[in-house]
């Protein structure tokens, strides 16, 4: 345009330029509009790039969270925790999974708004989003199944502990009866007979208590793995 202006100057020096000045003004206006449009599109492109990067980052964060959570559940440290603590952890994770899925979905929907036309078909970010949602759903199912097993184990533990408590009360009762029959009020013959009966009864109760404790130990070592 600068060169055109100089040429028009030389033309007007020797003759009439006609409507060339009007054409030059129109071209300059078109140039200004084009530059303004390019600046707007450049700003929009920068904004879209930031939105894309932000969406991809959120998806990858959800992916990393899924891997970390699964590793945490399978760790030896977690398996050694009390059953109630393990159940509480899984309940929290189920809530966190819901949050992670919503974040990933919102990130994709927000990106879809900005790339309404450009997002046709399977983009890499869409494929990643579906994969992450599938992984989160699989983790949710795993946690629910594990929670059912843990709840069953907890119910058995409560039952065994109640039975042990009852047996211990019976042991105390038998021991009291043994002390009673050992008193001088009993004849030697009656004392020996009663003592023998109570000893047998006491041994049976102790054997029952030991059996339940063995089952508790087995439950902790095997079923919770």
TAPELIN-V743529 format. One record per residue. N is the residue number from 1. RES is the residue in one small letter. OMEGA is omega in whole degrees, 0 to 359 (NA if undefined). D_FIRST is the distance of its C-alpha to the first C-alpha in Angstrom with 1 decimal. Layout:
n | res | omega | d_first
N | RES | OMEGA | D_FIRST
N | RES | OMEGA | D_FIRST
This chain:
n | res | omega | d_first
1 | x | 177 | 0.0
2 | x | 178 | 3.8
3 | x | 179 | 5.4
4 | x | 179 | 4.9
5 | x | 180 | 6.2
6 | x | 179 | 8.7
7 | x | 178 | 9.8
8 | x | 177 | 10.5
9 | x | 180 | 12.4
10 | x | 180 | 14.4
11 | x | 181 | 15.1
12 | x | 179 | 16.5
13 | x | 183 | 18.5
14 | x | 181 | 20.5
15 | x | 181 | 20.4
16 | x | 179 | 19.2
17 | x | 179 | 15.7
18 | x | 182 | 17.4
19 | x | 182 | 15.6
20 | x | 179 | 12.2
21 | x | 177 | 11.4
22 | x | 178 | 12.9
23 | x | 179 | 11.0
24 | x | 179 | 7.6
25 | x | 180 | 9.6
26 | x | 179 | 11.0
27 | x | 179 | 8.0
28 | x | 177 | 7.2
29 | x | 179 | 11.0
30 | x | 178 | 11.2
31 | x | 180 | 9.1
32 | x | 179 | 11.5
33 | x | 181 | 14.4
34 | x | 179 | 13.9
35 | x | 179 | 13.8
36 | x | 179 | 16.8
37 | x | 179 | 18.6
38 | x | 178 | 18.2
39 | x | 179 | 19.7
40 | x | 180 | 22.5
41 | x | 178 | 23.3
42 | x | 178 | 23.4
43 | x | 179 | 25.8
44 | x | 179 | 27.8
45 | x | 178 | 28.1
46 | x | 178 | 29.3
47 | x | 180 | 31.9
48 | x | 178 | 33.0
49 | x | 178 | 33.5
50 | x | 179 | 35.6
51 | x | 180 | 37.6
52 | x | 180 | 38.2
53 | x | 181 | 39.4
54 | x | 178 | 41.6
55 | x | 180 | 43.2
56 | x | 179 | 43.8
57 | x | 179 | 45.3
58 | x | 179 | 47.7
59 | x | 180 | 48.8
60 | x | 176 | 49.6
61 | x | 177 | 51.4
62 | x | 178 | 53.6
63 | x | 179 | 54.2
64 | x | 179 | 55.3
65 | x | 180 | 57.5
66 | x | 180 | 59.2
67 | x | 180 | 60.1
68 | x | 181 | 61.3
69 | x | 180 | 63.4
70 | x | 177 | 65.1
71 | x | 180 | 65.9
72 | x | 180 | 67.3
73 | x | 184 | 69.6
74 | x | 183 | 70.9
75 | x | 179 | 71.5
76 | x | 179 | 75.1
77 | x | 180 | 74.6
78 | x | 182 | 73.9
79 | x | 179 | 76.8
80 | x | 180 | 79.2
81 | x | 176 | 78.2
82 | x | 184 | 80.6
83 | x | 180 | 80.2
84 | x | 178 | 79.3
85 | x | 178 | 76.5
86 | x | 178 | 75.2
87 | x | 179 | 75.3
88 | x | 179 | 73.5
89 | x | 181 | 70.8
90 | x | 176 | 70.3
91 | x | 178 | 70.2
92 | x | 181 | 67.4
93 | x | 178 | 65.5
94 | x | 176 | 65.7
95 | x | 180 | 64.1
96 | x | 178 | 61.4
97 | x | 178 | 60.7
98 | x | 179 | 60.1
99 | x | 181 | 57.6
100 | x | 180 | 55.8
101 | x | 179 | 55.5
102 | x | 179 | 54.1
103 | x | 180 | 51.5
104 | x | 180 | 50.4
105 | x | 180 | 50.3
106 | x | 179 | 48.3
107 | x | 179 | 45.7
108 | x | 180 | 45.3
109 | x | 178 | 45.1
110 | x | 179 | 42.5
111 | x | 180 | 40.4
112 | x | 179 | 40.9
113 | x | 183 | 39.5
114 | x | 183 | 36.1
115 | x | 186 | 36.1
116 | x | 182 | 37.6
117 | x | 185 | 35.8
118 | x | 187 | 35.3
119 | x | 178 | 39.0
120 | x | 180 | 40.6
121 | x | 183 | 43.2
122 | x | 173 | 44.9
123 | x | 180 | 42.6
124 | x | 182 | 44.0
125 | x | 176 | 44.2
126 | x | 179 | 46.1
127 | x | 178 | 48.5
128 | x | 180 | 49.0
129 | x | 179 | 49.7
130 | x | 179 | 52.3
131 | x | 180 | 54.0
132 | x | 179 | 54.2
133 | x | 178 | 55.6
134 | x | 179 | 58.1
135 | x | 179 | 59.2
136 | x | 178 | 59.7
137 | x | 178 | 61.8
138 | x | 178 | 63.9
139 | x | 179 | 64.4
140 | x | 179 | 65.5
141 | x | 178 | 68.0
142 | x | 182 | 69.4
143 | x | 179 | 69.8
144 | x | 178 | 71.6
145 | x | 178 | 74.0
146 | x | 180 | 74.7
147 | x | 178 | 75.3
148 | x | 178 | 77.9
149 | x | 181 | 79.7
150 | x | 178 | 79.7
151 | x | 176 | 81.0
152 | x | 178 | 83.8
153 | x | 180 | 84.6
154 | x | 178 | 84.6
155 | x | 178 | 87.0
156 | x | 179 | 89.3
157 | x | 179 | 89.2
158 | x | 179 | 90.1
159 | x | 180 | 92.9
160 | x | 180 | 94.3
161 | x | 177 | 94.1
162 | x | 178 | 96.1
163 | x | 178 | 98.7
164 | x | 178 | 99.0
165 | x | 178 | 99.6
166 | x | 180 | 102.3
167 | x | 179 | 103.9
168 | x | 176 | 103.9
169 | x | 178 | 105.7
170 | x | 178 | 108.2
171 | x | 178 | 108.7
172 | x | 179 | 109.4
173 | x | 179 | 111.8
174 | x | 178 | 113.7
175 | x | 177 | 113.9
176 | x | 178 | 115.4
177 | x | 178 | 117.9
178 | x | 178 | 118.8
179 | x | 180 | 119.6
180 | x | 182 | 121.7
181 | x | 178 | 123.8
182 | x | 181 | 124.3
183 | x | 181 | 126.1
184 | x | 182 | 129.9
185 | x | 180 | 130.2
186 | x | 173 | 129.8
187 | x | 182 | 132.7
188 | x | 182 | 132.0
189 | x | 180 | 132.0
190 | x | 181 | 129.7
191 | x | 181 | 127.4
192 | x | 180 | 127.1
193 | x | 181 | 126.4
194 | x | 180 | 123.8
195 | x | 180 | 122.2
196 | x | 180 | 121.8
197 | x | 180 | 120.3
198 | x | 179 | 117.8
199 | x | 178 | 116.9
200 | x | 179 | 116.1
201 | x | 180 | 114.1
202 | x | 178 | 112.2
203 | x | 179 | 111.4
204 | x | 180 | 110.1
205 | x | 179 | 107.8
206 | x | 179 | 106.5
207 | x | 178 | 105.9
208 | x | 179 | 103.9
209 | x | 180 | 101.9
210 | x | 179 | 101.2
211 | x | 179 | 100.1
212 | x | 179 | 97.6
213 | x | 176 | 96.2
214 | x | 179 | 95.9
215 | x | 177 | 93.9
216 | x | 180 | 91.6
217 | x | 179 | 91.0
218 | x | 179 | 90.3
219 | x | 180 | 87.9
220 | x | 186 | 85.9
221 | x | 188 | 85.9
222 | x | 188 | 85.2
223 | x | 183 | 84.1
224 | x | 176 | 81.3
225 | x | NA | 79.8
